[in-house]
Amino acid sequence: MKRFAPLRRYLAMLGPGLITGAADDDPSGISTYSVAGATTGLSMLWLAVLTTPMMAVVQGMCARIAMVSGKGLAAVLRSRIHPALLYAVAAMVVIANTFNVGADIAGMAASANMVTGLAVLAWVFIFGAALIAIQLYLSYHVFVNVIKWLCLALFAYVITAFIVHPDWRLVLERTAVPHVSLTSAWITTCVAVLGTTISPYLFFWQSALMVEEEKAAGRLTIAERRGSTPEEISDAHADVNTGMVFSNLVMFFIIVTTASTLGARGDHDIATAQQAAEALRPLAGKFAYLLFTLGMVGTGMLAVPALVGSSAYLVCDVFRLRHGLDEKPRRVPTFYGIIVAGVVAGVLLNLLRVNPISALYWSAVANGIAAVPLVILVTLLANDAKVVGKWRNSRLANVWACLAIVTMTGAAVGMFIPWGK
């Protein structure tokens, strides 16, 4: 049994990083990757390779800042930047999160309707109530364990890719050799993929979960949480790296699946993951169809708590309010009030028949604008000895952080290019 001890330790340390990485593959992200595969084929597979280290470095910085300072990212930012800038960034992130919640609940409800036949609006209410109950009544320990098991839902997209029997030689070629098309459609889709991969809400969610882990270990005050051992930093980076690799593998296999079926057949008129699933059924069989659709429900149950939770942590840290998933609602009413309001707003967006594609577009715009200054600020914090002590960025980490800034700046600018045409 001793030979399995390292594996057991590795599995036991997985937590915030894995959950954050899995939450990145939400229903809106799955829709974006499905569209990318159906419309641009395998040409964007290399992006999965490029964004993996960028995501790992950015999320690793957020985790390390929280671990060493003992505070969430917004609480650290509050003491380092002008309040007006912090309020502006917070507002954009919360607005983007709210639109994303609405789109994710819509995706979950549409997927459940495709499998069960029950009305979409009925599923909207069911999922809304379930998501509120999970976050109100589960302790942090139970919540994390439930979410970790939900990560298994993402394997549905890995399995589906093997069911459709792609041309693996071509897949490897497109992964290793970057392909760029200068057409407006390709560039816009590329921007969408980048925008949905590196999202600001993940920064706050990652740091908040690191603080929650510290509280769960009995370190209840900032002073008790401040500082980290080499082993703790190493474990956190291993957890984050696992989550980001997992997240990008799912992106990779969704693009492989849709490119090898819909794209290969010339079926490019795909706007959502649900349309992709419907089109997959005659090409890949009912089992692949079921995996693809049910995976949407599991990923939504992962992503919505991350979205509304990050909004709650962000607002409470900005305004110095008590918060925490292991606190009782009566002790932190504002924190849980924001969580409930975020889910209710997502449900209302569906009742108001807000176009989910438009909602995703505008949330991507807000994320694209907020991401650039946030990554710059996070990188500065991760190099500031007053914040992270001796755990400053390595030279390689700074190279990848700068590359992420340049890439996301291009994405943010690229979002506005179609407006002038």
C-alpha positions in Angstrom: 0.0 0.0 0.0 3.0 2.3 0.6 3.6 2.6 -3.1 0.2 4.3 -3.5 1.0 6.8 -0.7 2.2 9.6 -3.1 -0.9 9.2 -5.3 -3.2 9.4 -2.2 -1.4 12.5 -1.0 -1.6 14.1 -4.4 -5.4 13.4 -4.7 -5.9 14.7 -1.1 -4.2 18.0 -1.8 -6.4 18.7 -4.9 -8.9 21.4 -4.1 -9.1 25.1 -5.0 -6.9 24.8 -8.1 -8.8 21.8 -9.5 -12.2 23.4 -8.7 -11.2 26.7 -10.3 -9.9 25.0 -13.4 -13.0 22.9 -13.8 -15.3 25.9 -13.2 -13.6 27.6 -16.2 -15.3 25.0 -18.5 -18.8 26.3 -17.9 -21.7 25.9 -20.3 -20.8 29.2 -22.0 -17.2 28.0 -22.4 -18.4 24.7 -23.8 -20.6 26.6 -26.3 -17.6 28.7 -27.3 -15.4 25.7 -27.9 -18.1 23.9 -29.8 -18.5 26.8 -32.1 -14.7 27.0 -32.5 -14.5 23.4 -33.6 -17.5 23.5 -35.8 -16.6 26.7 -37.6 -12.8 26.7 -37.6 -12.0 23.0 -37.5 -8.8 21.9 -35.7 -7.1 25.2 -36.3 -7.4 26.5 -32.7 -6.1 23.4 -30.9 -2.7 25.1 -30.4 -4.4 27.7 -28.2 -5.0 25.0 -25.6 -1.2 24.5 -25.4 -0.5 28.3 -25.3 -3.1 29.2 -22.6 -2.3 26.3 -20.2 0.9 27.9 -18.8 -0.6 31.4 -18.9 -3.5 30.2 -16.9 -1.3 28.3 -14.5 0.9 31.3 -13.8 -2.0 33.7 -13.4 -3.9 31.4 -11.1 -0.8 30.4 -9.3 0.0 34.1 -8.5 -3.6 34.5 -7.1 -3.2 31.5 -4.9 0.2 32.5 -3.6 -0.9 36.1 -2.9 -3.8 34.8 -0.8 -1.7 32.2 1.0 1.1 34.5 2.0 -1.1 37.6 2.8 -3.9 35.6 4.5 -6.4 37.6 2.6 -8.5 37.4 -0.6 -7.3 39.1 -3.8 -9.8 42.0 -3.5 -8.7 42.7 0.1 -5.1 42.9 -1.0 -6.0 45.1 -3.9 -8.0 47.4 -1.7 -4.9 48.5 0.2 -2.8 48.9 -3.0 -4.9 50.7 -5.6 -7.2 53.8 -5.7 -10.8 53.0 -4.6 -12.3 54.3 -7.8 -10.3 51.8 -9.9 -11.2 49.0 -7.5 -14.9 49.9 -7.7 -14.8 50.0 -11.5 -13.1 46.6 -11.8 -15.4 45.1 -9.2 -18.5 46.4 -11.0 -17.4 45.0 -14.4 -16.6 41.6 -12.9 -19.9 41.4 -11.0 -21.9 42.4 -14.1 -20.1 40.0 -16.3 -20.6 37.2 -13.7 -24.3 37.9 -13.6 -24.7 37.6 -17.4 -22.6 34.5 -17.3 -24.9 32.9 -14.6 -27.9 33.6 -16.7 -26.3 32.1 -19.8 -25.1 29.0 -17.8 -28.5 28.3 -16.3 -30.0 28.6 -19.8 -27.4 26.1 -21.1 -28.1 23.7 -18.2 -31.9 24.0 -18.6 -31.7 23.5 -22.4 -29.5 20.4 -22.0 -31.8 18.9 -19.4 -34.8 19.6 -21.6 -33.2 17.8 -24.5 -32.7 14.6 -22.4 -35.9 14.6 -20.4 -38.5 16.7 -22.4 -39.4 18.7 -19.3 -39.9 22.4 -20.1 -36.8 24.6 -20.2 -38.3 27.1 -17.8 -39.1 24.4 -15.3 -35.5 23.3 -15.4 -34.4 27.0 -14.9 -36.3 27.1 -11.6 -35.1 23.6 -10.6 -31.5 24.5 -11.2 -31.8 27.9 -9.6 -33.3 26.5 -6.4 -30.7 23.7 -6.3 -27.8 26.0 -6.7 -29.1 28.3 -3.9 -29.7 25.4 -1.6 -26.2 23.9 -2.2 -24.5 27.2 -1.2 -26.8 28.1 1.7 -26.9 24.8 3.5 -23.7 22.9 2.8 -20.6 23.5 4.9 -17.4 24.5 3.1 -15.9 21.0 3.6 -19.0 19.3 2.1 -19.4 21.9 -0.6 -15.8 21.3 -1.8 -16.2 17.5 -1.8 -19.4 17.8 -3.8 -17.8 20.1 -6.3 -14.7 17.9 -6.6 -16.9 15.0 -7.6 -18.7 17.1 -10.1 -15.4 17.6 -11.9 -15.8 14.1 -13.2 -18.6 15.4 -15.4 -16.0 17.0 -17.6 -14.6 13.6 -18.5 -17.8 13.3 -20.7 -16.1 15.5 -23.3 -12.9 13.5 -23.2 -14.8 10.2 -23.7 -16.9 11.8 -26.5 -13.8 12.8 -28.5 -12.6 9.1 -28.6 -16.1 7.9 -29.6 -16.1 10.0 -32.8 -12.8 8.6 -34.0 -10.9 11.7 -35.2 -7.9 11.7 -37.4 -5.3 11.7 -34.5 -2.4 12.4 -36.9 -4.1 15.6 -38.0 -5.0 16.5 -34.4 -1.4 16.2 -33.3 -0.2 18.3 -36.3 -2.7 21.1 -35.6 -1.8 21.1 -32.0 2.0 21.3 -32.6 1.9 23.8 -35.5 0.0 27.0 -34.9 -2.4 28.0 -37.6 -3.8 31.6 -37.9 -6.4 32.8 -40.4 -6.7 36.5 -40.9 -10.4 36.3 -41.7 -12.8 38.3 -39.5 -14.7 35.2 -38.4 -11.6 33.3 -37.3 -10.2 36.2 -35.4 -13.5 36.9 -33.6 -13.8 33.2 -32.6 -10.2 33.2 -31.4 -10.9 36.2 -29.2 -14.0 34.4 -27.8 -11.9 31.4 -26.9 -9.2 33.5 -25.2 -11.9 35.5 -23.4 -13.7 32.5 -22.0 -10.5 30.8 -21.0 -8.9 33.5 -18.8 -11.7 35.2 -16.9 -11.4 37.6 -14.0 -13.9 35.8 -11.8 -11.4 32.9 -11.6 -8.8 35.1 -10.0 -11.1 36.1 -7.1 -12.5 32.6 -6.7 -9.1 31.0 -6.6 -7.8 33.3 -3.8 -11.0 33.1 -1.9 -10.9 29.3 -1.8 -7.2 29.4 -0.6 -8.4 31.5 2.3 -11.2 29.1 3.0 -8.8 26.2 3.0 -6.7 28.0 5.6 -9.8 28.7 7.8 -10.8 25.0 7.5 -7.3 24.1 8.8 -8.1 26.2 11.9 -6.3 29.5 11.0 -9.1 31.8 11.6 -7.4 35.2 11.8 -5.3 37.0 9.1 -2.3 36.9 11.4 -2.6 33.1 11.7 -2.9 32.7 7.9 -0.1 35.0 7.0 3.0 33.3 5.5 3.5 29.8 3.9 5.9 27.0 4.0 7.7 25.7 0.9 5.7 22.5 1.1 2.4 24.5 1.2 3.5 26.7 -1.8 4.5 23.6 -3.7 1.2 21.8 -3.0 -0.8 24.9 -4.1 1.1 25.1 -7.4 0.6 21.4 -8.1 -3.1 21.8 -7.4 -3.4 24.9 -9.6 -1.3 23.3 -12.4 -3.6 20.2 -12.3 -6.7 22.3 -12.5 -5.4 24.4 -15.5 -4.2 21.4 -17.4 -7.5 19.7 -16.8 -9.4 22.8 -17.9 -7.5 23.1 -21.2 -7.7 19.3 -21.9 -11.5 19.7 -21.9 -11.3 22.6 -24.3 -9.0 20.6 -26.5 -11.3 17.5 -26.7 -14.4 19.6 -27.2 -12.8 21.2 -30.3 -11.6 17.8 -31.5 -15.1 16.4 -31.2 -17.0 19.1 -32.9 -14.3 19.7 -35.6 -14.1 16.0 -36.5 -17.9 15.7 -36.8 -19.6 19.0 -37.5 -16.7 20.8 -39.0 -15.7 17.9 -41.2 -19.2 17.6 -42.5 -19.4 21.3 -43.3 -22.0 22.0 -40.6 -20.7 25.4 -39.6 -24.0 27.0 -38.6 -23.6 26.3 -34.9 -24.2 28.9 -32.2 -24.6 26.9 -29.0 -23.4 23.7 -27.4 -27.0 22.4 -27.5 -27.1 22.8 -31.3 -23.7 21.0 -31.5 -25.1 18.1 -29.4 -28.2 17.8 -31.6 -26.0 17.8 -34.7 -23.7 15.2 -33.1 -26.5 12.6 -32.6 -26.7 11.3 -36.2 -22.9 11.6 -36.6 -21.6 10.1 -33.3 -24.5 8.2 -31.9 -26.9 8.6 -29.0 -24.3 7.8 -26.3 -22.0 10.6 -27.5 -25.0 12.9 -27.6 -26.0 12.0 -24.0 -22.5 12.5 -22.7 -22.2 15.9 -24.4 -25.6 17.2 -23.1 -25.4 15.8 -19.6 -21.9 17.2 -19.3 -23.4 20.6 -19.6 -25.5 20.1 -16.4 -22.5 19.0 -14.4 -20.3 21.9 -15.6 -23.0 24.4 -14.8 -23.3 23.0 -11.2 -19.5 23.7 -11.0 -19.4 27.1 -12.6 -22.4 28.9 -11.2 -21.2 28.7 -7.6 -17.8 30.0 -8.7 -19.4 32.9 -10.5 -21.8 34.0 -7.8 -19.3 33.1 -5.1 -16.5 35.2 -6.6 -18.9 38.1 -6.8 -19.8 37.7 -3.1 -16.2 37.5 -2.0 -15.2 40.4 -4.2 -17.9 42.8 -2.9 -17.4 41.8 0.7 -13.6 42.2 0.5 -14.0 45.6 -1.2 -16.3 46.9 1.5 -14.6 45.1 4.4 -17.6 42.9 5.2 -17.5 39.5 7.0 -17.8 36.6 4.6 -17.1 32.8 4.2 -18.8 29.7 2.9 -18.3 28.1 6.3 -20.2 30.9 8.0 -23.9 30.6 8.8 -26.1 32.8 6.6 -27.4 34.7 9.7 -23.8 35.7 10.5 -22.9 36.9 7.0 -26.2 38.0 5.5 -24.6 40.3 2.9 -22.3 37.5 1.6 -25.1 35.0 1.1 -27.5 37.7 0.0 -25.1 38.4 -3.0 -24.9 34.7 -3.8 -28.7 34.3 -3.8 -29.2 37.6 -5.7 -26.7 36.4 -8.4 -28.6 33.1 -8.9 -32.0 34.9 -8.9 -30.7 37.5 -11.4 -29.6 34.6 -13.7 -33.1 33.0 -13.4 -34.7 36.4 -14.2 -32.6 36.9 -17.3 -34.1 33.6 -18.5 -37.6 34.7 -17.6 -37.1 38.0 -19.5 -36.0 36.0 -22.5 -32.6 37.7 -22.7 -30.8 36.2 -25.6 -28.1 34.0 -24.0 -25.7 34.6 -27.0 -26.0 38.4 -26.5 -25.5 37.9 -22.7 -22.4 35.9 -23.3 -21.1 38.4 -25.8 -21.5 41.4 -23.4 -20.1 39.4 -20.5 -17.1 38.6 -22.7 -16.7 42.3 -23.4 -16.7 43.1 -19.7 -14.3 40.3 -18.9 -12.0 41.3 -21.7 -11.9 44.9 -20.4 -11.4 43.9 -16.7 -8.9 41.1 -17.3 -6.1 43.2 -18.6 -5.7 45.7 -15.7 -6.4 42.8 -13.3 -3.6 40.6 -14.6 -1.2 43.6 -14.5 -2.2 44.3 -10.9 -1.9 40.6 -9.9 1.6 40.4 -11.5 2.7 43.5 -9.7 1.4 42.1 -6.4 3.1 38.8 -7.0 6.5 40.6 -7.4 6.0 42.9 -4.4 8.0 41.7 -1.4 5.6 43.6 0.9 2.8 41.3 -0.2 4.3 37.9 -0.9 7.7 38.2 1.0 10.2 35.8 -0.4 7.6 34.1 -2.6 8.0 36.5 -5.5 7.6 35.5 -9.1 10.4 33.6 -10.9 11.7 35.1 -14.1 9.9 32.4 -16.1 6.6 33.2 -14.3 7.0 36.8 -15.2 7.6 36.0 -18.9 4.4 34.0 -19.0 2.5 36.7 -17.1 3.7 39.3 -19.6 2.7 37.0 -22.5 -0.8 36.7 -20.9 -1.1 40.5 -20.6 -0.1 40.9 -24.2 -2.5 38.2 -25.4 -5.4 39.5 -23.4 -4.8 43.0 -24.5 -5.0 41.8 -28.0 -8.2 39.9 -27.1 -9.7 43.0 -25.5 -8.9 45.2 -28.6 -10.0 42.4 -30.9 -13.5 42.4 -29.3 -14.0 45.9 -30.7 -12.7 45.3 -34.2 -16.0 43.9 -35.6 -17.9 47.0 -34.4 -16.1 49.1 -36.9 -17.0 46.9 -39.8 
